[in-house]
Structures are given as structure tokens and as C-alpha cells.
Amino acid sequence: MGASDPINQPITGKAEDAFASTRADPTAGDDVLVGLAFTGGGTRAAAFAHGVLSEVDQTTVRTRTGTHSLLDSVGFVSGVSGGAVTAAYYGLKKREALSDFREKFLIRNAEEGLNTSVDPVSLIKALGGGVNDVATFADWLNKNLFNGATFADFRKTPGPRVWINASDIYNRTPFIYGEAAFIALCSDLASYPIANAVAASAAVPIVFTPMVIRTYPKGCTDQPPPWLEKAHNNPNAPPMLKAFADALYSYRDGSTKYIKLLDGGLVDNFGLSGFTISRLSARTAHEPLSPEQAVRLRRSIVILVDAGRAPSGDWVHKIEGPSGMELVNAASDTAVQASVRSSYTAFERTMADWQRQITAWRCGLTPEQRKRYGAPANWNCRDIKFFVNRVAFDQLGPERAKVLNAVDTRLKLPTAEVDALIAAGRDSLRANPTFREFLKGIGRATPMPGPIEPAEPPSTPVAMAPVQALVPTSSFAQAE
């Protein structure tokens, strides 16, 4: 096999083993739930996300299960491109990842072995599909960070569900490394290397060749889930759900033999499509939560960590340009930032609808159902509030934001810039008014420091009621 040949294997054993879908969920009995979504942007995005994770860990809260770090309430983490590196390593190592991620990745040169120059040879390679073989980056990640870990290793210890997001560039849809896609592929998710999934998520067009996944049509006997059949056969289904279902069907019936994957930010730089699809395909008001989780829950927050790049270059002040790499970067940034705005808007709308539905469902339960689902004494069916919290450079004031926006999005950064990004992640979350409101509602075991100066209000709305929780259950497999 060549270096870029697909390495995903067909299913050979039990489906539940192949999809690595079973493991304990530490947040299942709690009344507080946190979801995290990390955007792309190379090492700068990975470092900013690492800072946010560190601040979440340092935040002590009182919940139904006792006094503990807010990190213990994280039930889900999604990552795209550079953010996928942080999400995957945290999902694999849990809290231990916070102690060595800086040394093992952030201040290392992840561009070792990559051609990052602009010369005739690289231009020829670019025309051939990509300057660098994506397998080279996957090998570096495997040797230096993931040490051969596969998706089965995510499930060996309790912890959050991890979604790594790439883009299926033929079907023009998200490709979410999880059960739904690999069921459709008739392929073994458990044996798939985490490093390859992260490399696919970070495969910037032209810089990298696509990651290739093979389908194994007729390789398994499981029937597609009802939601998939319904969405595929319904021309009036919501476009996002319809496109996703059609892509999965093409994997299943063999009309797509090889899936070509590039940077997840091309279609969804927040990695929020999985959330939206799970609700569009849900059969009940509470999914993807179990009834017990939906009854216990009081507060939830989804923290969207946005390391997006502000507009750059001076070509808007003259008639010429952009040209060359400036043009390539401008086109890529346009696609990525457009996906951020559209996915964020769709996410807010979906979650607002869900809030109304889940509240109506809770308040419509009979006394017997409340007891069966574990409603506590003096339970208030309307005592459930959710927050969407965007954390970004622009919330730290214009001067600091200008410095942070100037940091490159490559895979090698000076140590001083890495440390500045980590500090910015911590500070921006700590100062964020929505995050502070969320903490006030659940009770803190330690005093909260004042806002970081110069903190400014976010440029876009970041809070709303509702946003529903993100505990993955067996029913969540449909969109994984």
C-alpha cells in the first residue's frame, strides 16, 4: 500500500466492538453539563483551546454530585483542524492532557518533514493534489502525541465523548468520525488511528493531499437506522440533514467507493453540525439525552472556542490583488468564516427549538414517570437553563485582540506566542459575562476573580436560553 492508501478496515466482529460505543459516562447522574467546541487555526487554535480547558479545570463548582472541578462536568468535546488536536488529546488522556500538551505539541515543530515553502516543486505538487502527503502529518502526530492510540482507546476510561470533524469534499458535507459514518461504511471505527482522524480534520487544501477512507458496501448486515431512511427518502427534509443522510447512503450502497477528506473548517469550523443533525433526526423531545438525564439536568453550557482569523492584508486599499498565496488564503478564510457564521446561527435556532420542546416534555410527565426517571424532591420542570458561550480574541479588548490575530495559523509557533495564546484562552473564558452568569446559577465553591482588563462585551450575542445539554447516549450514535 502507498502512504496515502486508506487504512480503515472492514467490520470483522461484533458491531458494538467495531464502533467502540460502550463506556461509562461520568456526567450521567449530574445536573450540570458542559459541551466544548474548538475551531480550527493550526497551533494557535490548539493553544487557545488548551487555555480554555485549563480554566475550566481550575473552576470549582457545586453540583448534584458534589464539589468538584467543572472539567468533571464536560460530557462532550468537538474539534476541527488545530482544535481537533486539543480535543482528541484531551479525550484520550483526560485531565492528564493538561499537564503535558504544551510540551508534547504546542511548543514542538509539527511541520517537521513538511514542505512549507513556495517554489516550483511545491507548485507542481499542489497541482497534483497537495504539496504534502497528509499521511506524513498523521505519522508525526502518531509518533509524538498519540502513540498509536485508536478510537477504542477513547472508551477505555470514563470521559467525554469526542467528535473529530473533517469535510467530505465530494458530497460537500461534514464527515464526523463516529458511529453513524462507520456504520454506513461497514468499517471498524475501533481500530482506526486517532492521529489519522486529526490529520484529516487539519488537511488544509493544497497544503495537504486528502485523507482517503474506503467504503465496504454489503460488508455488514445491520439495517440503516429509521431516521436515515426517512431523511434520505424525503426530498423536503432539512437540507443539512438531507445532505448528510444522502452521503451516508452513498457510502452504504457503494456509489462512493473512496471518501476524500479535507479540513473540517471548509463546511463547519465549529464542529456544530453533529449537534444540529442529532436534533433534526431525533425521535423524542429529549434526545440525544436519555429521559433520566433530561429530568436531572438544571444547567448546561456550550463553550464555543473561536480562534478565527480577522481580515488581513492591505489589498483592499488598492485596485490590485489579492494574488498568489494571498488569494489562496483569502478564499480559504472566506469559506471557513462563512461556515462559522452559518453553523452558529443554525445551532442557536435548533437549540432554541429544543429548549421549548424539552421543557414541554418535562412539564407533561406524569407523577409516575417523574419517579421512574429520578426527579428529585421539589423538582421544578421549568428549572432548566442553557447557555451558548462564544469565547474569542475580540472579547479581550482591541489592543490584545490585534496582537493575537497577528499570530500565524501554521503548525509551528514561537514559545512566547504559544504562552500568550494559552493565557488568552484562560482570561477570555474567565472574563466572559455569559460564563460568569452560568457559574452564578450553579454555585461556585471558590470566589470568582474579577473580569480581566481590558475586557469588552462580545461583538455577537453569546447567551441564550435555551441551549440543551450534550451528554451522548446510545441514541446519540445516529449523528456520530
VOGU-3710 file (C-alpha; in Angstrom, 3 decimals, decimal comma):
1> mgasdpinqp> 0,000/0,000/0,000  1,095/3,556/-0,652  1,398/6,102/2,105  -1,959/7,679/1,235  -3,913/4,463/0,746  -6,938/4,050/3,042  -6,185/2,188/6,258  -9,701/1,780/7,654  -10,634/-1,884/7,991  -13,918/-3,737/7,385
11> itgkaedafa> -16,026/-4,969/10,266  -14,954/-8,458/11,267  -16,501/-8,929/14,728  -19,395/-7,671/16,813  -20,768/-4,303/15,775  -20,656/-2,923/19,318  -16,935/-3,683/19,434  -16,264/-2,308/15,955  -17,870/1,037/16,751  -16,337/1,383/20,217
21> stradptagd> -19,619/2,746/21,513  -19,674/1,495/25,087  -18,076/3,162/28,084  -19,111/4,818/31,329  -20,283/8,418/31,230  -19,156/10,286/34,372  -21,676/13,112/33,875  -24,773/10,914/33,564  -26,053/11,492/37,116  -25,186/15,172/37,403
31> dvlvglaftg> -27,444/18,208/36,994  -24,774/20,291/35,225  -23,369/19,567/31,798  -20,667/21,253/29,707  -20,003/20,919/25,981  -16,896/22,252/24,251  -16,304/23,060/20,572  -12,852/24,088/19,306  -12,399/25,792/15,924  -9,504/25,350/13,559
41> ggtraaafah> -6,462/27,561/13,069  -3,305/25,472/13,454  -1,270/25,607/16,659  -2,761/28,974/17,546  -6,227/27,373/17,776  -4,859/24,389/19,698  -3,128/26,665/22,229  -6,154/28,937/22,700  -8,360/25,857/23,273  -5,817/24,485/25,745
51> gvlsevdqtt> -6,050/27,708/27,736  -9,839/27,445/27,887  -9,607/23,818/29,032  -7,156/24,828/31,759  -9,538/27,499/33,028  -12,443/25,041/33,027  -10,297/22,711/35,145  -9,438/25,489/37,606  -13,119/26,402/38,056  -14,598/24,689/41,121
61> vrtrtgthsl> -18,376/24,229/41,280  -21,054/22,640/43,456  -23,393/20,301/41,604  -25,676/17,411/42,462  -22,698/15,050/42,641  -20,694/17,279/44,999  -17,944/19,892/44,862  -15,527/19,347/42,004  -13,753/20,864/39,016  -16,045/21,979/36,205
71> ldsvgfvsgv> -13,897/19,795/33,939  -15,621/16,784/35,501  -18,921/18,040/34,054  -17,673/18,036/30,461  -19,732/15,465/28,567  -18,746/16,299/25,010  -15,875/17,905/23,110  -15,786/18,625/19,374  -12,736/19,713/17,416  -11,869/20,966/13,936
81> sggavtaayy> -8,362/21,169/12,440  -5,996/22,634/15,069  -8,796/22,456/17,620  -9,154/18,749/16,841  -5,613/18,147/18,136  -6,571/19,559/21,545  -9,961/17,825/21,594  -8,545/14,427/20,661  -5,615/14,548/23,084  -7,860/15,670/25,946
91> glkkrealsd> -10,401/12,978/25,081  -7,642/10,382/25,135  -5,651/11,434/28,221  -8,392/13,294/30,148  -7,034/15,632/32,860  -3,506/14,320/32,342  -3,506/16,049/28,942  -3,430/19,447/30,636  -0,010/18,758/32,157  1,982/17,789/29,064
101> frekflirna> 0,144/19,001/25,937  2,191/22,198/25,794  5,492/20,317/25,793  4,390/17,431/23,576  2,678/19,504/20,890  2,216/23,233/21,323  5,897/24,232/21,508  7,058/21,468/19,146  7,582/21,835/15,414  4,697/19,879/13,903
111> eeglntsvdp> 5,884/20,987/10,468  8,839/18,594/10,606  9,016/16,739/7,324  6,522/19,088/5,641  7,240/21,357/2,700  6,051/24,839/3,662  7,916/26,801/1,004  6,520/28,295/-2,185  8,714/27,105/-5,062  8,251/25,420/-8,454
121> vslikalggg> 8,396/21,923/-6,949  5,703/22,680/-4,379  3,533/24,311/-7,024  3,727/21,177/-9,155  2,774/19,063/-6,151  -0,096/21,422/-5,390  -1,454/20,919/-8,896  -1,171/17,171/-8,311  -3,491/17,301/-5,299  -1,436/18,698/-2,437
131> vndvatfadw> 2,069/19,831/-1,524  2,347/17,387/1,388  1,059/13,863/1,810  -1,425/14,018/4,687  -0,037/10,686/5,904  3,229/12,460/6,780  1,431/14,678/9,282  -0,550/11,713/10,609  2,715/9,830/11,197  4,173/12,797/13,092
141> lnknlfngat> 1,090/13,025/15,317  1,196/9,293/15,940  4,861/9,251/16,953  4,906/12,431/19,012  1,455/12,683/20,568  -0,959/9,767/20,182  1,480/6,829/20,316  -0,603/4,539/18,138  -3,886/5,125/20,008  -7,102/4,220/18,196
151> fadfrktpgp> -10,738/5,159/18,728  -11,098/2,166/21,040  -8,726/3,936/23,449  -11,187/6,800/23,849  -13,521/4,352/25,593  -11,069/2,701/27,983  -11,648/5,235/30,759  -14,700/7,362/31,603  -14,693/10,751/29,996  -16,318/12,985/27,425
161> rvwinasdiy> -17,443/11,834/24,003  -15,089/13,182/21,315  -16,064/14,267/17,819  -13,348/14,897/15,235  -14,697/16,717/12,188  -13,453/16,646/8,596  -15,090/17,579/5,270  -16,284/15,109/2,633  -15,313/17,248/-0,358  -17,276/15,211/-2,925
171> nrtpfiygea> -20,590/15,103/-1,056  -19,869/18,574/0,421  -20,920/17,564/3,892  -19,312/17,179/7,299  -17,602/13,863/7,938  -17,837/13,188/11,659  -15,540/10,432/12,856  -18,056/8,369/14,791  -20,547/5,565/14,731  -23,006/6,797/12,101
181> afialcsdla> -20,349/7,243/9,422  -18,537/3,988/10,153  -21,771/2,013/10,323  -22,538/3,316/6,837  -19,004/2,416/5,731  -19,294/-1,083/7,226  -15,890/-0,260/8,678  -14,239/-0,777/12,055  -14,045/2,516/13,934  -12,392/0,964/16,987
191> sypianavaa> -9,165/0,148/15,127  -8,895/3,487/13,309  -5,898/5,620/14,448  -6,803/8,851/16,209  -3,817/10,550/14,550  -5,246/9,903/11,082  -8,609/11,394/12,011  -6,914/14,522/13,394  -4,716/14,815/10,304  -7,809/14,583/8,081
201> saavpivftp> -9,506/17,318/10,110  -6,447/19,561/9,663  -5,777/18,806/5,982  -5,846/22,311/4,518  -6,485/22,186/0,752  -3,375/22,446/-1,444  -1,099/22,235/1,602  -2,136/18,580/2,119  -3,485/15,791/-0,027  -6,879/14,486/1,102
211> mvirtypkgc> -7,174/11,686/3,645  -8,813/8,721/1,937  -11,387/6,412/3,538  -12,602/3,247/1,843  -16,198/2,041/1,910  -17,102/-1,642/2,267  -20,580/-1,887/0,682  -22,521/-5,022/1,616  -19,889/-5,699/4,265  -22,336/-5,689/7,168
221> tdqpppwlek> -25,935/-6,747/7,619  -27,237/-4,065/10,013  -30,139/-2,082/8,616  -29,790/1,701/8,387  -31,484/3,458/11,320  -35,045/4,729/10,663  -34,009/8,393/10,767  -31,513/7,798/7,971  -34,050/6,048/5,739  -36,591/8,778/6,374
231> ahnnpnappm> -34,215/11,678/5,659  -32,742/10,040/2,558  -36,150/9,359/1,037  -37,698/12,713/1,923  -36,914/15,453/-0,637  -38,350/18,015/1,778  -36,105/17,074/4,710  -33,975/19,925/6,145  -31,095/20,458/3,706  -28,324/19,775/6,241
241> lkafadalys> -29,941/16,529/7,360  -30,787/15,508/3,793  -27,223/16,046/2,539  -25,748/14,135/5,474  -28,158/11,222/5,001  -27,513/11,111/1,248  -23,757/10,985/1,875  -24,117/8,098/4,329  -26,314/6,256/1,853  -23,685/6,648/-0,856
251> yrdgstkyik> -21,150/5,046/1,483  -23,532/2,210/2,209  -24,566/1,338/-1,340  -21,088/1,707/-2,813  -21,785/4,668/-5,112  -18,994/6,398/-3,164  -16,089/3,945/-3,185  -13,448/6,238/-1,727  -14,216/9,221/0,514  -11,798/12,140/0,186
261> lldgglvdnf> -11,466/14,205/3,356  -10,012/17,671/3,911  -10,058/20,360/6,602  -13,267/20,227/8,649  -13,461/24,019/8,642  -14,461/24,023/4,980  -18,029/23,105/5,937  -18,207/23,689/9,697  -15,361/25,344/11,601  -17,144/24,992/14,957
271> glsgftisrl> -17,896/21,293/14,532  -21,537/22,010/15,385  -23,168/20,080/12,547  -23,284/16,935/14,646  -25,363/18,732/17,275  -27,768/20,098/14,719  -28,133/16,823/12,835  -28,783/14,903/16,061  -31,743/17,157/16,845  -33,086/17,233/13,292
281> sartahepls> -33,116/13,422/13,309  -34,371/12,961/16,897  -37,456/10,877/17,582  -38,246/12,362/21,002  -38,129/15,762/22,657  -35,287/14,769/24,981  -32,846/13,121/22,547  -29,874/12,948/22,474  -30,310/12,817/26,253  -31,839/9,820/27,926
291> peqavrlrrs> -35,082/10,539/29,819  -33,215/10,244/33,128  -30,577/12,772/32,055  -33,177/15,178/30,705  -35,072/15,110/34,021  -31,995/15,608/36,227  -30,439/18,421/34,250  -30,683/22,001/35,550  -27,896/23,940/33,833  -25,865/23,400/30,687
301> ivilvdagra> -23,359/25,458/28,762  -21,796/25,000/25,352  -18,484/26,849/25,137  -17,540/27,706/21,547  -13,827/28,459/21,409  -13,286/30,639/18,344  -9,684/31,191/17,231  -10,802/32,504/13,849  -8,598/34,911/11,983  -9,623/38,519/11,389
311> psgdwvhkie> -9,279/40,021/7,875  -5,655/40,728/6,945  -3,620/42,243/4,113  -3,642/45,668/2,530  -5,085/44,762/-0,871  -8,429/46,397/-0,048  -6,655/49,777/-0,233  -5,527/49,379/-3,832  -7,016/48,180/-7,079  -4,572/45,260/-7,473
321> gpsgmelvna> -4,717/41,988/-5,559  -5,088/39,685/-3,938  -2,792/37,321/-5,817  -0,741/34,184/-5,215  -0,855/32,755/-1,700  -2,719/35,855/-0,524  -5,549/34,857/-2,858  -5,476/31,241/-1,674  -5,578/32,334/1,964  -8,370/34,827/1,318
331> asdtavqasv> -10,509/32,200/-0,432  -9,907/29,643/2,336  -10,630/32,167/5,110  -13,827/33,245/3,353  -15,122/29,660/3,243  -14,155/28,965/6,848  -15,601/32,153/8,340  -18,813/31,753/6,345  -19,176/28,247/7,805  -18,664/29,638/11,308
341> rssytafert> -21,495/32,132/10,927  -23,919/29,721/9,279  -23,292/26,815/11,664  -23,522/29,096/14,694  -26,834/30,533/13,519  -28,243/27,079/12,752  -27,069/25,844/16,134  -28,764/28,666/18,015  -32,036/28,141/16,169  -32,004/24,394/16,721
351> madwqrqita> -31,217/24,729/20,412  -33,911/27,367/20,932  -36,470/24,968/19,479  -35,114/22,175/21,636  -35,439/24,241/24,798  -39,141/24,735/24,197  -39,657/21,061/23,352  -37,767/19,626/26,292  -39,441/21,970/28,771  -42,877/20,991/27,456
361> wrcgltpeqr> -41,882/17,318/27,667  -40,679/17,638/31,272  -43,775/19,502/32,375  -46,010/16,916/30,682  -44,613/13,954/32,629  -46,952/12,095/34,944  -46,027/11,638/38,635  -45,215/8,005/37,859  -42,868/8,991/35,016  -41,166/11,602/37,156
371> krygapanwn> -40,460/8,985/39,782  -39,253/6,471/37,198  -36,838/8,979/35,668  -35,414/10,040/39,031  -36,886/13,512/39,520  -35,646/14,834/42,889  -37,925/16,128/45,619  -39,461/19,536/44,903  -38,495/19,172/41,265  -39,438/22,116/39,060
381> crdikffvnr> -39,957/21,062/35,450  -39,087/24,585/34,264  -35,875/24,853/36,263  -33,637/24,189/33,300  -31,468/26,826/31,671  -28,902/26,604/28,913  -26,189/28,884/27,650  -24,237/29,284/24,439  -20,923/30,933/25,171  -18,580/32,132/22,416
391> vafdqlgper> -15,017/32,742/23,584  -12,802/34,697/21,189  -9,930/37,141/20,872  -12,230/40,125/20,354  -13,515/39,799/23,917  -10,119/40,807/25,355  -10,077/44,356/24,052  -8,876/45,744/20,703  -5,158/46,005/21,502  -4,773/42,456/22,784
401> akvlnavdtr> -7,036/41,118/20,041  -4,840/42,790/17,417  -1,749/41,048/18,767  -3,471/37,661/18,925  -4,971/37,985/15,451  -1,485/38,616/14,077  -0,334/35,133/15,197  0,025/32,818/12,216  -2,165/29,740/11,768  0,696/27,395/10,960
411> lklptaevda> 1,830/24,311/12,918  4,966/25,875/14,381  4,929/28,949/16,618  7,413/30,689/18,923  7,037/29,640/22,560  6,182/33,189/23,618  3,221/33,264/21,211  2,029/29,862/22,414  2,067/31,025/26,020  0,265/34,249/25,094
421> liaagrdslr> -2,485/32,207/23,427  -2,856/29,883/26,402  -3,167/32,890/28,728  -5,699/34,446/26,365  -7,847/31,291/26,476  -7,922/31,352/30,247  -8,545/35,077/30,503  -11,254/35,248/27,859  -13,283/32,485/29,488  -12,851/33,880/32,996
431> anptfreflk> -13,947/37,356/31,900  -16,838/36,236/29,730  -20,156/37,545/31,131  -22,170/34,544/29,927  -19,782/32,132/31,611  -19,957/34,150/34,812  -23,750/34,112/34,705  -23,723/30,346/34,190  -21,441/29,860/37,214  -23,588/32,123/39,353
441> gigratpmpg> -26,574/29,909/38,604  -24,930/26,669/39,740  -22,938/27,933/42,710  -19,170/28,186/42,990  -17,104/26,657/45,765  -14,412/29,338/45,371  -14,700/33,091/44,758  -14,641/34,185/41,139  -11,945/36,705/40,228  -12,993/39,913/38,590
451> piepaeppst> -13,062/40,404/34,837  -9,760/40,601/33,012  -8,943/44,117/31,819  -9,453/45,405/29,263  -12,482/43,182/28,750  -15,148/44,284/26,302  -18,605/42,918/25,582  -18,648/40,237/22,895  -19,265/41,502/19,381  -22,044/38,954/18,855
461> pvamapvqal> -24,696/37,572/21,203  -23,289/34,641/23,158  -26,007/33,831/25,645  -29,440/32,477/25,211  -31,993/30,347/26,871  -32,112/27,752/25,646  -29,201/25,550/24,722  -29,589/21,917/25,526  -27,025/19,657/27,039  -24,706/17,414/25,156
471> vptssfaqae> -24,478/14,132/27,059  -24,007/11,450/24,434  -26,125/8,347/24,926  -26,783/5,319/22,777  -29,405/7,320/20,891  -26,743/9,897/20,014  -24,970/7,329/17,851  -27,156/8,350/14,932  -25,254/11,570/14,375  -21,820/10,459/15,497
//
